[in-house]
Amino acid sequence: MMKTIDTDFLVVGSGIAGLMSAIHLGAQGRVLLLTKKARAESNTNYAQGGIACVMASDDSFEQHVQDTLVAGAGLCDEAVVRAIVSGGPDRIDELRRMGVDFAPDLGREGGHSQRRVLHAGDITGREVETALLRQVLHNPAITVLENCMVIDLITTGWLGLGGEQRCVGVYALNRETGEIFGVRAPHTVLATGSGGKVYLYTSNPDIATGDGVAIAWRAGLPIANMEFIQFHPTCLYHPQAKSFLISEAVRGEGAQLVDAAGRPFMEGYDSRGSLAPRDIVARAIDREMKRTGSRCVYLDVRHKSRSFLRKRFPNIYAVCRQFGFDLAKDLVPVVPAAHYFCGGVQAGLDGATAMPGLFAVGEVACTGLHGANRLASNSLLEALVCAWNLARTLADHPAGAGGRRVTIPPWQSGTAVPSDEAIVVAHNWNEVRTCMWDYVGIVRSDKRLERALRRIRMLRAEIRQYYLDYLVTADVLELRNLAAVAELIVRSARRRHESRGLHYTLDFPEADERLGKRDTVIRDKPGEHIGRQRLLMGRE
Ligand SMILES: Cc1cc2nc3c(=O)[nH]c(=O)nc-3n(C[C@H](O)[C@H](O)[C@H](O)COP(=O)(O)OP(=O)(O)OC[C@H]3O[C@@H](n4cnc5c(N)ncnc54)[C@H](O)[C@@H]3O)c2cc1C
C-alpha cells in the first residue's frame, strides 16, 4: 500500500518563497512542506547582495519602478512591477520582526539609480533563511519533511476525471528510504526555485535543477520567457571554487573590471562602466575573453581598505582568501555564470497559475516583474510580496473550495529494476550542461540553437527510456527535469527573432520593437510529456 498524506496546503520548497508561503498559510490550516534536501539548501541561502526596497527618504517607488522597467527592456508588466515595489516596505518590516538583522546602510547595485538594497553584510540570504526556518520550525501547523522530492503533480485530468482540470496533489520520493508516497491537497504551492544547473557554469547550488518548471510543464501549464537567463558577470574563477559568486555589491563599492594587465575595459562598452546592467557586463566580459583568448577577467577593488572589505564583505573576503586571493592586494579572477531564471511557470501576483489548486511563487514563477532582464535584488522582494498575496487570496477562498477528495492511485513501478547503469545519468547530466553552455549561453545564434535542440531531444529520449526501465532515483528525476528545462530554453530562444534583455543572438542583434514586445509562452498538451506513471498504466 502506498502511503498518502492529507494536508490543507502543500508547499514544495524551503527557500524564501516556500518558507514565507508556509508561514502565512499556517494561520489558515495544516501545511505540509516538502523539500528535496536539507531544509536550508536553497538559492536563498546563498543570496549575498540583499533585498531591493525603497527605504531612503530621497528614494521613491516611482524611481524603483522605472529602474525595474528599464532593466526589463520592454517586457515587464508595469502593474505587477508597481504592486511588488510598493508592497516591499511592509514585508521588510515583517522580516525585521522575525529577527532578520539588516545593516543600517543601504547597498547599491547595477541598474539601481539609488542605494536601496537592504543587506546583512554579504550573507543576507543565510540571515533570511535562518530567521524564516526558525519561524517554521516553531509553528505547530507546519510539518517539514526533508529529503522528499516531488516527482509530478496529480491532476484531475490525469486521473481521468471530467470537468475543469485541477491539481489535487503530488507523488514524491523519499530520497533516504526510496519510498514513493502521495500527498493529497486542495492547494499546492510550487516554490522550487531556479534551474541554473542546466548550465555547466552556474552560481546556483545543486538543488537548482528546474524541477518546478518541468513538473508544471508536464502537467500542461504555460511556461513563459525561458530564453531570459541572467548570467552573473562575476563568479570566482578557480577550479575548486564551484562558481562562488562575487556580489555586484562589490562593484557597487567601486570595484572595476579589468584585463590581465589591470586595464579597465567596461567604459569601452557602456558609459555606466562596471556598474552597467548584468547582461551588458556579462556580454562585454564574454567578448573580452573571446577577443583576448583569456580564460577570465579580473575584479579590482584594491582602492578599498582591508578593514572596509572585511567588514562589508566578510564572506567574500574569507572565501577569496581561502583560494589564495587577497581582495585588498590582488586582482581577483572572475567569469560569468548562469545565475537567475527570469522565466518560469506563468503566475499572477498571488502565485495563481492556469490550473486551479496550483500556485507558483518565487523564482519558479514568471509574474511579469522581471520582463527580459531582472534588476538586481528584485527577486527576494518578489518572493516576499507574492507569498503574502498568495495567503491573502487563499484566505478569501478557504481550503477545499472547489477541491475534491479523490483517490490517488498507488505508484506503479511496472517491470522497472534497480539501475546498474548510473554512468548513463552522469554522462547525460554533463552532456546537457555542456551543450547548453556552448550553444545556448550568453551569445546565441540560429545554428547553435538548432544544434542544441537536436542534441537535447536525443538526450531526452534516452533519459525517458532510462526513467521507464529503472526504479526512480533522485538523480534520474533531476536529470529528467534538467533536460526538460533545457529544451524549454532552446525552444523559447528559437522563437525570439530579436535581441532583447538577456537574450542576445548574432542572427538578430537588434530589438524588434514591433513584434518583440510579448512574452514567449510554451504550453504543451499534458499527454505528450506525461510521467512514468501514466505510461505504465497504459493510458497514453
Ligand atoms: C549565489 C546567489 C546570490 C544571489 N543573490 C541575490 C540577492 O542578493 N538578491 C536577490 O534578490 N536575489 C539573489 N539571488 C537570487 C535569489 O537568491 C533567488 O531568486 C531566490 O532565493 C529564490 O527563492 P525561491 O524560494 O524561489 O527558491 P530557492 O531559495 O532556490 O528554494 C527552492 C527550494 O525548493 C526545493 N526543491 C526544488 N525542487 C524540489 C522538488 N522537486 N521537490 C521538493 N523540493 C524541491 C529546494 O530544495 C529548495 O529548498 C541570488 C542567487 C544566487 C544563486
Ligand as a Chemical Component Dictionary entry (heavy atoms), coordinates in Angstrom:
data_LIG
# 
_chem_comp.id                   LIG 
_chem_comp.type                 NON-POLYMER 
_chem_comp.pdbx_formal_charge   0 
_chem_comp.three_letter_code    LIG 
# 
loop_
_chem_comp_atom.comp_id 
_chem_comp_atom.atom_id 
_chem_comp_atom.alt_atom_id 
_chem_comp_atom.type_symbol 
_chem_comp_atom.charge 
_chem_comp_atom.model_Cartn_x 
_chem_comp_atom.model_Cartn_y 
_chem_comp_atom.model_Cartn_z 
_chem_comp_atom.pdbx_ordinal 
LIG C1  C1  C 0 24.665 32.998 -5.259 1  
LIG C2  C2  C 0 23.359 33.727 -5.399 2  
LIG C3  C3  C 0 23.229 35.030 -4.959 3  
LIG C4  C4  C 0 22.000 35.696 -5.083 4  
LIG N1  N1  N 0 21.873 36.957 -4.572 5  
LIG C5  C5  C 0 20.662 37.563 -4.601 6  
LIG C6  C6  C 0 20.461 38.805 -3.971 7  
LIG O1  O1  O 0 21.362 39.372 -3.376 8  
LIG N2  N2  N 0 19.210 39.368 -4.026 9  
LIG C7  C7  C 0 18.171 38.774 -4.671 10 
LIG O2  O2  O 0 17.055 39.321 -4.684 11 
LIG N3  N3  N 0 18.342 37.576 -5.260 12 
LIG C8  C8  C 0 19.548 36.955 -5.228 13 
LIG N4  N4  N 0 19.704 35.744 -5.822 14 
LIG C9  C9  C 0 18.516 35.086 -6.382 15 
LIG C10 C10 C 0 17.665 34.592 -5.205 16 
LIG O3  O3  O 0 18.516 34.008 -4.252 17 
LIG C11 C11 C 0 16.647 33.576 -5.659 18 
LIG O4  O4  O 0 15.911 34.081 -6.743 19 
LIG C12 C12 C 0 15.680 33.256 -4.537 20 
LIG O5  O5  O 0 16.393 32.876 -3.395 21 
LIG C13 C13 C 0 14.747 32.142 -4.961 22 
LIG O6  O6  O 0 13.985 31.773 -3.865 23 
LIG P1  P1  P 0 12.977 30.571 -4.007 24 
LIG O7  O7  O 0 12.377 30.368 -2.681 25 
LIG O8  O8  O 0 12.110 30.806 -5.170 26 
LIG O9  O9  O 0 13.919 29.312 -4.398 27 
LIG P2  P2  P 0 15.088 28.636 -3.573 28 
LIG O10 O10 O 0 15.577 29.514 -2.497 29 
LIG O11 O11 O 0 16.094 28.146 -4.543 30 
LIG O12 O12 O 0 14.372 27.386 -2.903 31 
LIG C14 C14 C 0 13.938 26.308 -3.687 32 
LIG C15 C15 C 0 13.585 25.166 -2.756 33 
LIG O13 O13 O 0 12.868 24.153 -3.457 34 
LIG C16 C16 C 0 13.391 22.879 -3.152 35 
LIG N5  N5  N 0 13.072 21.994 -4.280 36 
LIG C17 C17 C 0 13.417 22.126 -5.584 37 
LIG N6  N6  N 0 12.894 21.121 -6.303 38 
LIG C18 C18 C 0 12.191 20.348 -5.461 39 
LIG C19 C19 C 0 11.427 19.158 -5.605 40 
LIG N7  N7  N 0 11.291 18.536 -6.787 41 
LIG N8  N8  N 0 10.844 18.623 -4.507 42 
LIG C20 C20 C 0 10.984 19.205 -3.290 43 
LIG N9  N9  N 0 11.709 20.331 -3.088 44 
LIG C21 C21 C 0 12.293 20.892 -4.167 45 
LIG C22 C22 C 0 14.871 23.148 -2.963 46 
LIG O14 O14 O 0 15.496 22.091 -2.289 47 
LIG C23 C23 C 0 14.799 24.452 -2.168 48 
LIG O15 O15 O 0 14.516 24.188 -0.821 49 
LIG C24 C24 C 0 20.920 35.062 -5.709 50 
LIG C25 C25 C 0 21.046 33.750 -6.176 51 
LIG C26 C26 C 0 22.254 33.086 -6.023 52 
LIG C27 C27 C 0 22.371 31.674 -6.516 53 
# 
loop_
_chem_comp_bond.comp_id 
_chem_comp_bond.atom_id_1 
_chem_comp_bond.atom_id_2 
_chem_comp_bond.value_order 
_chem_comp_bond.pdbx_ordinal 
LIG C1  C2  SING 1  
LIG C2  C3  SING 2  
LIG C2  C26 DOUB 3  
LIG C3  C4  DOUB 4  
LIG C4  N1  SING 5  
LIG C4  C24 SING 6  
LIG N1  C5  DOUB 7  
LIG C5  C6  SING 8  
LIG C5  C8  SING 9  
LIG C6  O1  DOUB 10 
LIG C6  N2  SING 11 
LIG N2  C7  SING 12 
LIG C7  O2  DOUB 13 
LIG C7  N3  SING 14 
LIG N3  C8  DOUB 15 
LIG C8  N4  SING 16 
LIG N4  C9  SING 17 
LIG N4  C24 SING 18 
LIG C9  C10 SING 19 
LIG C10 O3  SING 20 
LIG C10 C11 SING 21 
LIG C11 O4  SING 22 
LIG C11 C12 SING 23 
LIG C12 O5  SING 24 
LIG C12 C13 SING 25 
LIG C13 O6  SING 26 
LIG O6  P1  SING 27 
LIG P1  O7  DOUB 28 
LIG P1  O8  SING 29 
LIG P1  O9  SING 30 
LIG O9  P2  SING 31 
LIG P2  O10 DOUB 32 
LIG P2  O11 SING 33 
LIG P2  O12 SING 34 
LIG O12 C14 SING 35 
LIG C14 C15 SING 36 
LIG C15 O13 SING 37 
LIG C15 C23 SING 38 
LIG O13 C16 SING 39 
LIG C16 N5  SING 40 
LIG C16 C22 SING 41 
LIG N5  C17 SING 42 
LIG N5  C21 SING 43 
LIG C17 N6  DOUB 44 
LIG N6  C18 SING 45 
LIG C18 C19 SING 46 
LIG C18 C21 DOUB 47 
LIG C19 N7  SING 48 
LIG C19 N8  DOUB 49 
LIG N8  C20 SING 50 
LIG C20 N9  DOUB 51 
LIG N9  C21 SING 52 
LIG C22 O14 SING 53 
LIG C22 C23 SING 54 
LIG C23 O15 SING 55 
LIG C24 C25 DOUB 56 
LIG C25 C26 SING 57 
LIG C26 C27 SING 58 
# 
